[in-house]
Amino acid sequence: MMRPLTEGEHTAVSVVTAAVGALGLIGFVISFATVAQAAEPAFGRLAFLLPLGVDLGIGVFAALDIVLARLDMRVRWLRLIPWTLTAATVYLNVATQADVFGMVAHAVLPLLWVVAVEVGAHVIRKRANLANPARMDRIRSSRWVLAPISTGLLWRRMVLWEIRSYGDALDRERERVLATIDLHDRYGRLWRFKASRRERALYRLGELTPAAGPAVVPVPPTGRRADVDDLMPLGWQILADHDAVGTPLTRDRLRDAVRETGQSISTDRAGALLARLRSETPPRRSARFKAHEVTS
């Protein structure tokens, strides 16, 4: 999710955009006049169409690349067309120049237009990519440097488990490590051979969390379980919804369901809420539900 811009940032963006646009317009005008004059012997009265087509083609194909990328239909080689047109417009500007000064001057000015188009295309492409719901967060470069092997495994699990958020991936990784410790404590070093097939399958799928086994639900440092009274009504509703479709309620599912309602909840607090749902009787239900256990 993109951070909203502050008022000062909005002002800075507006000023910079106007400046880049002005420089790009100057480059376009100079390039247009130079190429049109050079093309007049070959094209006659239609000479103005050559610089117009080349310069506008840079912007048109850059915009087309952005649109196709946003529609998830991107053609990779399409990016080569604006760069080819860039080389063409620079060549057409310097071809008629006899000295170095003229070549440099006529090369720099059209490049202003090209740079303006590329900057605008980059910004739009970046924002479109951030708005794409299928976009996967990147892992910070510093983590790759400090822990390349574990980071590579984390990236692999993000791809295999379709985890889009880097923060969610770190939460899942933390729970995976704790689940590994639980399995090691229960079955010993050979837990990969002694654990049940279902436990091993859930572990590979990333669904086996500490709350799913006999491990104790995490307790805050104060020594008391987190206060979840305000979440109990919502917890009972989530439990009823999962029971209705026959889906076991785990800690991570409970946490995600609470967050989908717009409320914030930590993993530890979700574990405390799950423990309360396990041990207490749902309101307005008969006593026969007291023995009901939430499958974790």
N, C-alpha and C positions, 0 to 999 in steps of 0.2 A: 504494500500500500504506500502510495506516494505521500510524503509529508506536505501539508498545505503551505503555500508561500506566505511569508509575513508581508506586511505593508511595505516595508523597506525593500524586501526582495522583489516585490511586484514592480516597484519604481525602478529598481536597478535593471530588471529584465526589460522593461519598456524602453528605457534609455538605450541599453545595449542593442536591442532589436532595431530601434530606429537608426542607430549609428551604422550597424551592419547593413541594413537595408539601403541607407544613403550611399555607402561605399559600393555596394553591389550595383546600384543604379548608375553611379558614375562609371564603373567598369563596363557595364552593359552599353551605355551610350557611346563611350569611346571605342569599344570593340565594334559596335554596329557601324559607326561612321568609317572606321579604318577599313574594315572588311568590305563594306559596300563600295567604297571608292576603289579598292583594289580589284573587286570583281566586276566593275562596270564594263571593261573592255570585253569580257567573256559573256556577261549576262545582259548587258544593255540596261533597259528600263527596269528589268526585273532583278537588278543587282541587290536591291535592299532585302530580297527574300532570303538570300544566302546567309547573312549574319543573323537575321531574325529566326530562321529555322534552326541554325546551329545552336544559338544561345538559348532559345526557348526549349530546344530539345533536351538540354542539360536539366532544366527544371522539370520538364514533363516526365522524363524517364526516371528521375529521382523520386518524383511524387508517385509514379506508378509502382515503383519498387516498394514504397511505404505502404500503399494500399494493398498490394498483394501480400505483403508480410502480415498486415493486420488481419487479413482474411485467411491466414494460414495457407496461402497458395504461392509462397515466394519462389521466384525463379532466380537461382543464385547468379547465373551469368548475366542477368539483367543489369547488375551494378557496373558491368564493364562498359555499357553504352555511354553513360554520362562521362566516364573517364576518357573514353575514346573521343567523344565530342569536345571534351576539355582540351585534349592534345590538338585536335583539329582547329579549334578557335585560336589557340596560342600560335600555331603554325601560320594560320592565315593572317594574323596580326603582324608577324615578324618577317614574313616571306618577302615583302617589298622593301625592307629596310636594308640599307647598305652599311651602316656603321653599328658598333656595339651599343652606343647610347640609344639609338633608335630601337634596336632589338629588345633591350632590357625594358625601356619605357613602354613599348607596345605589348610586351609580355606581361608586365606587372599589372597594368590596368584591367585587361580582361580577366586576370586571375582574381581580382576583387569580386567580380560577379560570380565566378565559380565557387570561391570560398563562401560567399554569402549563401548560395544555394545549398552547399554541402553542410554548412552549420545548421541551417533551418531543417534540412532533411534529417540530420543526426538527432536534433532535439525532438522532432515529431516521432521519429522511429523509436527513440528511447522511451518516450512517454507512452507510445502505443504498446511497446513491449511490456512496460510495467503494468498497464491496464489489462493485459492478457491474462485471463484466469488460468490458462494452462502453463503460465510461466513458472519456472522453477528457480528459487533463490540460488544465488551463487555463494559458494563457501569462501570466506575471506582468505586472501593470499597468505597472510601471516600464519594461519592454521596449517596450510599446506607446508610451509617452511618448518614450523616447529614440530609437527607430527604428521609426516607425509603418509605413513602406512595406515594409521588409524583414520586419517582424514579421507584417504582413498576408499577405505571400507565404509565410512559414513556416507560418502557420495554414492557408493554402490547401493547401499540400502535405501537412500533417498530415491534412486531411480527405480529399484525393484519394488519398493513399497508405495511408489507414487506420492511421496511426501513433498509438497511444494514449498513449504515454509522451512527456512533454516532453523528458526527457533523451535518449531515442532519436532524437527529432526533431532535436535539436541535433547529435547525432553524424552523422545523415544529411545535415544541412545542411552540416556541415564537409566531408564527403566529396563532396558535390555541388559545392562551391566548388573543391575541389582537382581534381575531374574536369573542371570548366570550364577551369581553368588548363592541364591536360594537353591538352585539345582545342585550346585557343588556341595552345599551343606547337607542336602537331603540324601544324595546318592554317592557322594565322594568324587574323587578325581575322574572316575569312569562314568560320570553322569550321562555322557552322550550315548553310552551303551545300556545303562541301567534305567534311564528315564523311560516313561511310557511313550509309545509312538505318537500319541496325541500331544503330549508335552513337547516332544521334539519338533512336531509339525508346527505347533503354535509358536515355538521359539524361532523357527526359520521364517515364519510369516510376520514376526514382530508383534504377535498378539499375546505372548506370554509375559505378563508383567508381575511385579512382586505381589500385587493384590490377588493374582490368580492362584497362587500357591498358599501354603500354610504360613507364609512369612507374616510377621506382625506389621500392621498398618503403621506408617511412620508417625511419630509423635513429635510435636514441636519442642524446641529446647527448653521451654518452661516446665516440661514434665507433664503437662496437661494436654488433653486432646483439644484440637482446634474447635472453636465455637461455630457450629453450623446450624443453629436454630433457625436462622433466617432463610436457609436453603432447604429445610426439611420438606415444606409443601411442594416445592419444585422437584425435590428428589423423589418423593412418592409418585408424582406424576410421571417422571421419567421411568421409574421402575415399572409402573403400570403399563406404559407404552411398550417397554421391552418385553414384558410378560405377554402382552397381547399378541406379539408377533413371534414369540418363542425365542428371543435373542437373549443370551446371557448378558447380564450387566456387569461390566468390568470397570475398574477405576478410570482407565483412560476414556472409555465410552461415556461414563458419567461426567467426567470433566469436559469432554467435547460437547456433550448435549447441553450442559449448563452454559458453556460459552456461546453456543449458538443462540441462546435466548438474549444475549447481550450483556450478561453478567460475567464478572471476572471471578476466577477461582483458580487457586494454585493446585498443583498435583497433590501435595500433602493434605490440603483441605478437602480435596475430592476423596482421598482415602479415608479421612475422618468421617465424611458424609456417608460413604459406602458402609463403614462400620456401624454407624447409627441405623442405617436402613436394614442392616443385617440383624441387629439386636433388638429393635423396637417393633411394635405391632403397628401396622398401618392404621390411620384413623378411620373410624366408622366401618371397621371390618370385624368379623367375629373372631373369637379366640382361637379358632382352628388355624388362623394364619400366623399364630405366634411362632410356629415351628418352620415357617417359610424361610428358606435360605437363598440368598442371592448368589447365583453361580458366577464366580469371578474368573 
